[in-house]
Amino acid sequence: MPVPRDTGAPQAPLRSGGERGPRGLPTVFMFSGQGSQYHHMGRELFEADAVFRAALLRYDAVVVDESGSSVLDRVFDPARRKTDPFTDTRFTHPAIVMFQLALAEAVRAAGIPVRSVLGSSLGEYAAAAVAGAIEPADCLRLLVRQAALVHARVPGGMLAVLADMTVFDDAPALHGTDVAARNYPGHLVVAGRTDVLDRAAAQLRAAGVLHQPVPVEHGFHSYLMDDVRETFHDCFEGVTLTAPVIPWYSCVDGRPVTRPTAGHFWRVARRPIEFESTMRAMQERGDFLYLDLGPSGTLQGFARNNLAEGTRSRALGLLSPFGGGRDALAKARAALGGPG
């Protein structure tokens, strides 16, 4: 699909907004990371919503200026199907974040307020931008540099496993991996070298344990990242990080981020995603409507599997590979008690 480059549309503000929806349930915007991408993600909303479309075109122009390549041309390539692999980090890294930033603009322009933001892995960058801690254009330029680094120097892959930690007894090859994420009880992600992951997958099949490769080409959140630590910090040169103006919670440790640094984002990339324990900490803070702004709606499922029985909290995904993106904003307004 040819993508126009200049819309002349004003940028929707990212730093203001109310705290509660009409039903009094504070909203948390959740942002997902690698593995949530696919070809033609957000296509229906891109065609239907002027704010979302203008934001994506604006962000794509930043990526083109930095890298010489268009993310939108790759995402909306008419020669590719949704089910075709989309794993080239040079494109997926900025794509995941810019799509979530654009959706955040569209959601807020539709009158849907944000009380706080929650970032998971790469989604921390989108959370930081919506929280006002980094300018979106700086964020995307940083991610283009980071993606080139990871693409060139970080091998490996990731494997999602539907089991608890006792699965390491069933598949001894897993001991050659690092736990990359604990998403909810009975859902782990491991990362490591591809040969080790292949052996682990074979052992998991033999043990009857459900598992699935994560569509990434690198061992994020594992020892395989260690070789790029110093260069990773260099990617932040010239980037200004400030205190967030909207509360921002991190899946590194479930705590609020008050003084973002390059070191924090290194921990985001290197340490496990602790979504399960982060959700426990969020529930101690109160009841929320968790809006998943990721392309696949993955985090809404994770959130639901963590919510305590009897809670008023709810989780809602807006986009999905299975369609319905055109109605995403109406769905969110309805969840908040407003007109659909």
LINKAUR-V16183 format. One record per residue. PHI is phi in degrees with one decimal (999 if undefined). OMEGA is omega in degrees with one decimal (none if undefined). D_FIRST is the distance of its C-alpha to the first C-alpha in whole Angstrom. Layout:
BEGIN
PHI:OMEGA:D_FIRST
PHI:OMEGA:D_FIRST
END
This chain:
BEGIN
999:177.0:0
-61.3:-177.2:4
-115.7:176.7:6
-66.6:-171.7:10
-106.2:-173.8:13
-137.6:-179.0:16
-103.3:-176.5:16
70.3:-177.1:20
-79.1:177.7:20
-71.0:178.6:23
-79.3:175.4:23
-69.2:-178.2:25
-66.4:178.7:28
-105.2:-166.8:28
-108.3:179.6:32
-130.1:178.4:34
147.1:179.2:34
-74.7:-176.2:36
-107.6:-172.5:38
-134.2:173.2:38
-81.8:-176.9:36
-58.4:179.7:39
-89.5:176.5:40
81.6:179.8:41
-94.0:-178.0:39
-62.2:-177.1:38
-99.3:173.3:34
-116.1:173.9:33
-85.2:179.1:30
-106.4:-177.1:29
-126.0:-174.0:26
-97.2:-174.5:26
-120.0:-177.0:25
-57.1:-178.0:24
103.3:-178.8:23
-92.8:-174.0:21
-91.4:173.8:18
-165.0:178.4:16
-63.2:177.7:12
69.7:177.2:10
-62.3:178.7:13
71.3:-174.6:13
-59.7:-178.3:10
-62.7:-179.8:13
-70.2:176.6:15
-58.6:-179.5:12
-76.8:-171.6:11
-98.4:-170.5:15
-116.6:-175.4:17
-66.3:-178.9:17
-67.5:178.9:19
-60.7:-178.6:17
-64.0:-178.9:13
-62.4:179.9:16
-65.3:180.0:17
-63.5:178.5:14
-64.0:179.5:13
-65.9:-179.6:17
-68.5:178.6:17
-61.8:178.1:14
-61.4:177.3:16
-64.4:-179.2:19
-65.4:178.3:18
-61.1:-179.9:16
-63.5:-177.4:20
-83.0:-170.9:22
-113.8:-175.7:20
85.0:-178.4:18
-126.9:179.2:15
-91.1:173.4:12
-68.4:-177.0:12
-63.7:177.0:9
-59.9:179.5:7
-74.1:-177.7:9
-63.7:-174.8:9
-97.6:-179.8:6
-55.9:-176.8:6
-65.9:179.8:6
-82.0:-177.6:9
-112.9:176.6:11
-95.9:177.7:13
-56.6:-174.5:14
-84.5:177.3:17
-68.6:179.8:16
-57.0:176.3:18
-134.7:-170.5:17
-127.5:-178.8:20
-68.8:-173.1:19
-60.1:179.0:21
-61.1:176.9:20
-104.1:-174.5:17
-67.0:-177.0:18
-59.7:176.8:21
-70.4:-176.0:19
-61.5:-176.7:16
-59.1:-177.4:19
-73.2:-176.4:21
-67.0:176.6:18
-67.0:179.0:17
-71.6:175.9:20
-63.8:179.1:21
-65.6:178.5:19
-67.6:176.3:20
-60.7:177.4:23
-62.5:-178.0:23
-65.9:179.9:22
-63.2:-178.0:24
-72.3:176.3:27
-65.4:177.6:26
-82.7:176.2:26
89.0:-179.5:30
-96.3:-172.8:30
-81.2:176.7:32
-125.4:177.5:33
-92.2:179.7:36
-159.1:-179.8:35
-125.9:-178.1:32
-133.4:-178.3:32
-109.0:176.0:31
-118.5:178.8:30
58.8:-179.9:30
-56.2:177.8:27
-60.5:176.6:26
-61.9:179.8:30
-69.1:175.8:27
-64.4:178.0:26
-61.2:-179.5:29
-63.1:-179.0:31
-68.6:179.2:28
-66.3:178.3:28
-76.0:179.0:32
86.6:-176.8:32
-88.9:178.5:33
-150.1:177.0:31
-70.3:-177.3:28
-54.6:-179.2:25
-64.7:176.2:24
-61.4:-179.9:27
-60.0:-177.6:26
-69.7:177.3:22
-62.8:176.4:24
-59.9:-177.3:27
-69.0:175.6:24
-62.2:178.8:22
-65.5:-178.9:26
-65.3:-179.4:27
-63.3:178.3:24
-62.2:179.0:25
-64.5:-178.4:29
-64.3:-179.5:28
-57.8:-175.2:26
-82.3:-165.4:29
-130.2:-178.0:32
-113.1:179.4:32
-85.5:169.3:32
93.5:-178.6:32
-165.6:-176.9:31
-141.2:-176.4:31
-137.9:175.1:32
-86.6:-175.3:33
-130.8:177.8:36
-89.9:-177.4:37
-169.2:173.3:41
-96.4:-172.7:43
-66.5:178.0:45
-67.0:179.5:47
-63.1:177.8:45
-64.6:175.0:46
-76.8:-179.2:49
-77.6:-177.2:47
-129.8:-175.7:45
-56.8:178.9:47
-61.7:178.5:44
-62.3:178.9:42
-68.5:174.4:45
-90.9:178.9:43
-117.4:170.4:40
-108.7:171.2:40
-69.4:-176.2:39
-98.2:-179.3:36
-159.5:168.8:35
-121.7:-169.0:38
-91.2:174.2:36
-164.6:-177.4:38
-56.1:-179.1:41
89.0:177.5:41
-139.2:179.4:37
-118.9:166.3:37
-127.6:176.5:35
-118.2:179.9:36
-136.3:179.1:35
174.6:178.2:36
-65.8:-175.9:36
-64.4:179.8:34
-66.7:177.4:37
-68.0:178.9:39
-63.0:178.0:36
-63.3:178.3:37
-65.9:179.4:40
-63.8:179.6:40
-62.5:178.2:37
-63.7:178.6:40
-67.9:177.8:43
-66.4:177.1:41
-62.5:-179.4:40
-63.9:-179.6:44
-88.1:179.6:45
73.3:-179.3:43
-96.2:179.7:41
-66.9:-179.3:37
-157.4:-179.3:35
-157.0:175.1:31
-63.2:172.8:29
-84.8:-176.1:27
-73.8:175.8:24
-136.7:-177.9:25
-112.2:-174.5:26
-144.5:177.5:29
-90.9:176.9:32
-60.5:175.7:31
60.7:179.9:35
-145.0:179.0:37
-58.5:-179.4:39
-68.4:177.1:36
-81.6:-169.1:35
-61.4:-176.6:39
-67.7:-175.6:38
-108.2:-173.1:36
-57.5:-176.4:38
-65.6:-179.6:39
-68.1:176.0:36
-57.0:178.8:34
-65.1:179.3:36
-62.9:180.0:35
-62.3:-177.2:32
-88.1:-179.7:33
-59.4:179.8:35
83.7:-179.6:34
-97.5:179.3:33
-95.8:175.1:35
-111.9:-178.1:35
-125.9:177.9:37
-63.8:179.4:39
-66.3:176.5:37
-100.5:172.0:37
-120.5:-179.9:36
-54.3:-174.9:38
-127.1:-179.2:36
-109.5:-173.7:37
-108.9:175.0:36
-83.0:169.9:36
-69.2:-176.1:38
-146.1:179.4:41
78.9:-176.5:40
-98.4:174.7:42
-69.6:175.0:40
-95.3:-177.9:39
-109.7:179.4:41
-133.5:-176.7:41
-65.4:179.3:38
-140.1:172.6:38
-60.5:177.8:36
-61.8:176.8:39
-61.4:-177.8:38
-70.3:171.9:34
-65.4:177.0:36
-61.5:176.9:37
-58.2:-177.0:34
-77.9:-171.2:33
-96.4:-175.9:36
-84.8:178.9:38
-64.4:170.5:37
-78.7:-178.2:35
-103.4:-176.9:38
-66.8:-178.2:36
-61.1:-178.7:39
-71.2:176.2:42
-64.9:178.4:39
-66.8:174.9:39
-61.8:179.4:43
-65.1:179.0:43
-64.9:-179.4:41
-66.6:175.2:43
-69.3:179.6:46
-83.6:178.6:44
138.6:179.8:44
-97.3:-176.6:42
-140.5:162.8:38
-97.7:-179.2:35
-91.9:178.0:33
-99.1:179.1:29
-85.0:-179.6:27
-96.6:178.4:24
-74.7:-177.4:22
-61.7:-174.1:19
-104.1:-175.8:21
72.3:-176.0:24
-63.5:-174.2:26
-67.8:177.5:29
-62.8:177.0:30
-66.9:176.8:31
-60.3:-178.1:33
-61.4:-178.6:34
-61.0:179.8:36
-74.7:177.5:37
-106.5:-174.7:39
-70.8:-179.6:40
-70.5:178.1:44
-62.1:178.5:45
88.2:179.9:46
-69.5:172.4:44
-83.1:-178.2:42
-62.6:176.8:39
-136.9:177.0:36
-130.3:-175.7:33
-139.0:173.3:29
-97.5:-176.7:26
-105.4:179.2:23
-117.5:-178.3:20
-159.6:174.0:20
-65.2:-173.7:18
-96.9:175.1:20
98.2:178.5:18
88.4:-177.8:20
-61.8:179.9:18
-61.5:-177.6:18
-99.7:-172.8:21
-59.4:-175.8:22
-71.7:176.9:24
-63.6:178.0:26
-62.0:-179.5:27
-67.6:178.3:28
-62.5:179.2:30
-63.6:-179.8:32
-64.4:179.9:33
-90.0:177.2:34
91.4:179.1:36
-92.9:179.2:34
-68.9:-179.2:33
-78.5:none:30
END
